[in-house]
């Protein structure tokens, strides 16, 4: 299967500066790594999208937020300092660029532009799967940016699919180590979007949301599914969660398309998180999503950006992509797996989480009764 990967060099401008965990060099590291291991003419092609316009951003953001964010991130350093107070009305400190912001906001628009093109390509029938490098900025909200996220492309993808293409059943699967609090807010009352979020226990990690009891509201009750894993939960825990929760829900919901987001931060060596996946675990996630997408004729959009161990990032990303596309590309573990993580000792605790999730959702899903 030939797949389109949305990417352009300008993505490297999505960079918060020296010393910040989120640097733009990830968008140089991975394409190079990919081309060294898989020849483009055999498996994939790169395609360039155009940055989103204000009218696109208005689907997911309030006008005042768009105006301020554009002006702030594009300002010179001196102008920026004069408006520091206003910044914190719209963004958290972790979105504050270190030094000059450069073209960060324009790169954020490019991520939204890629999400739009991905939806158009899949819905037009040109491709069944499209991958957006740089996507998955799931903490951003309508009028507030946080968690290294300025504009939420995951939310844009879901909203664009239901508004532009009138889809009635969109499955968003968030496998980032952090809960997708921004995405959850957009769809918390929307019955057209099933949002499944597998992440580290919010008692132990930012943003502190994503508990099992958070299941949606109003017409969307039961359509938000949070699966908070214990720290160090590994491959066996993820396999259990897919088999006991995610796959049964997918079969019952019968989505018209799947949107997955998340990069390498559930890896055991990530610098900001404490989960226990190995590179083989990321391939498993890709394989699981590929098989799940059979219910919607293979239609899937993949948004990849996260990960804070630069050595591991390209290996985990390629393992994800390889599993998703059924590529026979062997990927070695780049760092030594600690003895304590070679077996998933947290599986019993994960089983308790699975049972808790089912208990909150059984009134809304036949597969849990």
C-alpha positions in Angstrom: 0.0 0.0 0.0 1.4 3.4 -1.0 0.6 6.0 1.5 0.8 9.8 1.6 2.8 11.4 4.3 2.1 15.1 4.8 5.3 16.9 5.5 7.3 20.0 4.6 10.5 21.5 5.9 8.7 24.5 7.5 7.4 22.2 10.2 10.8 22.6 11.9 9.7 26.1 12.8 7.3 24.5 15.4 10.0 25.1 17.9 9.8 26.7 21.4 13.5 27.4 21.6 16.7 26.1 23.2 16.1 24.2 26.5 12.4 23.7 25.8 11.2 20.0 25.5 9.5 20.6 22.2 12.1 21.3 19.5 11.5 21.5 15.8 14.4 19.2 14.9 12.1 16.2 15.3 10.8 17.1 11.9 14.2 16.8 10.4 15.2 13.6 12.4 12.3 11.5 11.4 12.0 12.1 7.6 15.7 11.4 7.3 15.5 8.2 9.4 12.4 7.0 7.4 14.2 7.5 4.0 17.2 5.6 5.3 15.1 2.6 6.2 12.3 2.6 3.6 12.6 3.9 0.0 9.9 6.5 -0.8 9.1 5.1 -4.3 8.3 1.7 -2.8 6.0 2.5 0.1 5.0 6.1 0.4 5.3 9.6 -1.0 5.6 13.0 0.7 3.0 15.7 -0.1 3.0 19.3 1.0 -0.1 21.0 2.4 -0.8 24.7 2.7 -1.1 26.5 6.0 -4.6 27.0 7.4 -6.3 30.3 6.9 -8.2 32.2 9.6 -11.5 30.8 8.2 -10.2 27.3 8.9 -9.0 28.2 12.4 -12.5 29.6 13.2 -13.8 26.1 13.1 -11.9 25.3 16.3 -10.9 28.7 17.8 -12.5 31.9 19.0 -11.6 34.9 16.8 -9.9 36.8 19.7 -7.6 33.9 20.3 -6.6 33.6 16.7 -5.9 37.3 16.5 -3.8 37.5 19.7 -1.9 34.3 18.9 -1.0 35.4 15.4 0.1 38.8 16.6 2.1 37.5 19.6 4.0 34.7 18.0 4.9 36.8 15.0 6.0 39.8 17.0 9.6 40.9 17.5 11.2 40.1 20.8 10.8 43.6 22.2 7.1 43.8 21.2 6.5 40.4 22.8 7.9 41.5 26.1 5.6 44.5 26.3 2.6 42.2 26.1 3.6 39.4 28.5 0.5 39.9 30.7 -1.9 39.3 27.7 0.0 36.1 26.8 -1.1 34.4 30.0 -4.8 35.1 29.3 -4.5 32.8 26.3 -1.6 30.5 26.9 0.2 28.6 29.7 3.9 29.1 30.5 4.9 25.9 28.7 3.7 27.5 25.4 6.0 30.5 26.0 8.8 30.5 23.4 12.4 30.7 24.8 13.9 33.6 22.8 12.3 34.8 19.6 9.3 32.9 18.4 10.3 32.9 14.8 7.7 31.3 12.6 6.1 29.1 15.2 2.6 30.3 14.7 2.8 29.8 10.9 4.1 26.2 11.5 1.1 25.7 13.8 -1.2 26.8 10.9 0.6 24.3 8.7 -0.3 21.5 11.0 -4.0 22.4 10.7 -3.6 22.7 7.0 -2.2 19.2 6.9 -5.2 17.9 8.9 -7.6 19.5 6.4 -5.7 18.0 3.5 -5.6 14.6 5.1 -9.4 14.6 5.6 -9.9 15.7 2.0 -7.6 13.0 0.6 -9.2 10.2 2.5 -12.8 11.4 1.9 -12.2 11.9 -1.8 -11.1 8.3 -2.1 -7.6 9.0 -3.3 -6.1 7.3 -0.3 -7.3 5.1 2.5 -4.6 6.2 4.9 -2.8 9.6 5.3 -0.2 10.4 7.9 0.4 14.0 9.1 3.9 14.5 10.6 3.5 17.2 13.2 -0.1 16.4 14.1 -1.6 15.5 17.5 -1.6 18.8 19.3 -4.3 17.7 21.6 -4.1 20.1 24.5 -5.1 23.3 22.7 -8.6 24.6 23.3 -10.9 27.1 21.6 -9.4 30.1 23.4 -6.4 28.7 25.3 -3.1 27.1 24.3 -1.2 24.8 26.6 1.0 21.7 26.7 3.1 22.8 23.7 -0.1 23.0 21.6 -1.3 26.2 19.9 -4.1 25.0 17.6 -5.7 21.5 18.0 -5.4 19.6 14.7 -7.0 16.5 16.3 -10.2 18.5 17.1 -10.0 20.2 13.7 -9.9 16.8 11.9 -13.0 15.6 13.8 -15.0 18.8 13.4 -14.0 19.1 9.7 -15.1 15.5 9.0 -18.6 16.0 10.6 -19.2 19.5 9.3 -17.7 19.3 5.8 -18.4 15.7 5.0 -21.4 15.1 7.2 -20.0 12.0 8.9 -22.0 10.6 11.7 -19.5 8.3 13.3 -15.9 9.4 13.8 -13.6 7.4 16.1 -10.7 9.4 17.6 -8.1 7.3 19.3 -5.5 9.2 21.4 -2.5 7.0 22.3 -0.3 9.9 23.5 1.0 9.4 27.1 -0.8 12.6 28.2 -4.6 12.8 28.3 -6.0 14.8 25.4 -7.8 17.3 27.5 -8.3 19.8 24.7 -9.8 17.3 22.3 -12.0 15.9 25.0 -13.5 19.4 25.6 -14.4 19.8 21.9 -16.4 16.5 21.8 -17.6 15.9 25.3 -21.2 16.4 24.3 -21.0 15.3 20.7 -22.6 11.9 19.9 -21.0 11.8 16.5 -17.5 11.4 17.8 -16.3 8.5 19.9 -13.2 9.7 21.7 -11.0 7.0 23.2 -8.0 8.2 25.2 -5.4 5.8 26.6 -2.8 7.6 28.7 -0.9 7.6 32.0 -2.8 7.9 35.2 -3.7 11.7 35.5 -2.8 11.6 39.2 0.8 11.2 38.1 1.1 13.3 34.9 -0.1 16.5 33.2 -2.8 17.6 32.5 -4.5 16.0 35.5 -7.6 15.0 33.6 -8.7 11.8 31.9 -10.1 9.8 34.7 -12.3 6.7 34.0 -15.4 8.5 35.3 -15.1 11.2 32.7 -17.4 9.7 30.1 -19.0 12.6 28.3 -22.2 14.7 28.9 -25.6 15.2 27.4 -26.0 13.5 24.0 -22.3 12.6 24.2 -22.5 10.6 27.4 -20.7 7.4 27.0 -18.8 8.6 23.9 -15.7 9.8 25.9 -13.7 6.8 27.0 -10.7 7.4 29.3 -8.3 4.6 30.0 -5.8 5.8 32.7 -2.8 3.4 32.9 -0.6 3.0 35.9 3.0 4.3 35.5 5.3 1.7 33.9 2.4 -0.1 32.2 3.9 -1.9 29.2 3.1 -3.8 26.1 0.9 -6.4 27.8 -1.2 -3.7 29.4 -1.7 -2.0 26.0 -2.6 -5.3 24.4 -5.2 -6.0 27.1 -6.7 -2.5 26.7 -7.1 -2.9 23.0 -8.6 -6.4 23.2 -10.9 -5.6 26.1 -12.0 -2.1 25.4 -10.9 -0.4 22.2 -11.6 -3.2 19.7 -15.0 -4.1 21.1 -16.0 -0.4 21.1 -14.8 -0.1 17.5 -16.8 -3.1 16.4 -20.0 -1.8 18.0 -19.6 1.9 17.0 -18.8 1.0 13.4 -16.9 4.3 12.7 -16.8 5.7 9.2 -13.2 6.7 9.7 -10.5 6.4 12.4 -8.3 9.3 13.5 -5.3 8.3 15.7 -2.9 10.7 17.3 0.2 10.2 19.5 3.9 9.7 19.1 6.7 8.1 21.1 6.1 9.5 24.6 4.6 6.3 26.1 8.1 4.8 25.6 9.8 3.7 28.9 12.7 6.0 28.4 10.7 9.2 27.5 12.0 12.2 29.5 8.6 13.6 30.4 6.5 10.5 31.1 6.5 7.2 33.0 4.9 4.5 30.9 6.6 1.3 29.8 6.1 0.7 26.0 9.0 -0.7 24.0 9.5 -0.1 20.3 7.7 -3.4 19.6 4.8 -2.0 21.6 4.5 0.9 19.1 4.4 -1.5 16.2 1.6 -3.4 18.0 -0.4 -0.2 18.3 0.0 0.5 14.6 -1.1 -3.1 13.8 -4.1 -2.9 16.0 -5.3 0.3 14.4 -4.8 -1.1 10.9 -6.9 -4.1 11.8 -9.6 -1.9 13.5 -9.9 0.2 10.4 -11.2 -2.8 8.5 -14.7 -1.8 9.7 -14.4 1.5 7.7 -12.7 0.1 4.6 -9.2 0.9 6.0 -9.9 4.7 6.2 -7.6 6.2 8.8 -5.8 9.5 9.5 -2.7 9.3 11.6 -1.3 12.4 13.4 2.2 12.0 14.9 4.3 14.6 16.8 5.0 13.7 20.5 8.0 12.2 22.1 10.8 13.7 24.2 13.7 11.3 23.9 15.3 12.2 20.6 17.2 8.9 20.4 14.0 6.8 20.6 11.6 9.1 18.7 12.4 8.0 15.1 12.5 4.3 16.0 9.1 4.4 17.7 7.5 6.6 15.0 8.7 4.2 12.3 7.4 1.2 14.3 4.0 2.9 14.6 3.9 3.6 10.8 5.3 0.2 10.0 2.5 -1.5 12.0 -0.2 0.7 10.6 0.9 0.1 7.0 2.0 -3.6 7.4 5.6 -2.8 6.4 8.1 -5.6 6.9 10.7 -3.3 8.4 12.6 -4.6 11.4 13.2 -1.9 14.0 15.6 -2.6 16.9 15.2 -1.2 20.4 17.6 1.7 20.5 18.2 1.7 24.2 18.5 -1.1 26.8 15.3 -2.3 28.3 15.6 -2.3 32.1 15.2 -5.7 33.7 12.2 -4.5 35.7 10.3 -3.7 32.5 11.0 -6.9 30.5 7.8 -8.3 31.9 4.7 -6.1 32.5 4.4 -6.4 36.2 1.6 -3.8 36.2 -0.8 -6.0 34.2 -2.9 -6.9 37.3 -3.4 -3.1 38.0 -4.3 -2.5 34.3 -6.9 -5.3 34.6 -8.5 -3.3 37.5 -8.5 -0.2 35.3 -10.2 -2.1 32.5 -12.9 -3.3 34.8 -13.4 0.2 36.2 -13.8 1.6 32.7 -16.3 -1.0 31.7 -18.3 -0.3 34.8 -18.7 3.3 33.9 -19.7 2.6 30.3 -21.8 -0.6 30.5 -25.0 1.4 30.4 -24.0 2.9 27.0 -22.4 0.0 25.3 -23.7 -3.6 24.8 -20.2 -5.0 24.5 -19.6 -4.2 28.2 -22.7 -5.8 29.6 
